[in-house]
Structures are given as C-alpha cells and as structure tokens.
Amino acid sequence: MSSNRNKKKYPLEISYSKKNKTLTVFFSNDENYKLSAEYLRISSPSAEVQTHNPQTRLFVPGKRYVDISNIEKVGNYAIRIVFNDGHDTGIYTWEYLYELGSDFEKNWNTYTKGLEKRNLSRELG
C-alpha cells in the first residue's frame, strides 16, 4: 500500500491574478496554494538565486512589488515564469511548486529573517 505523501503531485489548474499578484496552483491531491509573485521571485530555482551551495543562497531584496509578465509551460513537468524585473531563468517543476506551497511559512520566515540580518529590505531602493 503506497502512502499518499509518496504519490506524485501535479497541478490540475494554474491561474494567475494580476490584481493580487498571486499564482494559485490546484494539485492532484486536492491541495491548493496561493503563491505571491514576490515569493516566487525570491524563491526562483535559477542558479543565480539558489547558487550551487545552499549555505550561500542569495537573499534577493526589493521584490515586494514584482509582478509576473508571462508563464510558459515547460514540457509536462514545469513552468517558466517571466517577471517584470527581467528575471526569466527559473524553471518551476511541479514538485518545486508543491514544496513552495507546503513549506511557505518556513521559507518566508527564513527569507525575512535573512533580509533583516543583512540589513536588506523587501522594498525597492
């Protein structure tokens, strides 16, 4: 008997609200997550944000008002998000989107505390 936690989770629907700057992802296990453009941008899976060493992960400041310009499907496994600040190199797999949703509180706290520790801000400038 396989556990529901081990089953592959994939999106049944992905929608973006430009007004709220929120990507909503409805997953196959009946869970759904609302992910802000800011959160997606600062969590980009691109090498320029994540770096090759988790200990040196970048804390991207000034993205509070970032927006999504375009969302492109990548095969049957991911989307590429284009942001209005020009960032477009992150490929968000279904698994990664699910992790971003399920681990939001932990990730967001790490991010905001990391900014504070480095005397950086979510605001521009």
Beta strands, then each sheet from edge to edge (+ up, - down):
strand 1: 11-17
strand 2: 22-27
strand 3: 32-36
strand 4: 68-74
strand 5: 78-83
strand 6: 91-93
sheet 1: 1+ 2- 3+
sheet 2: 4+ 5- 6+
end
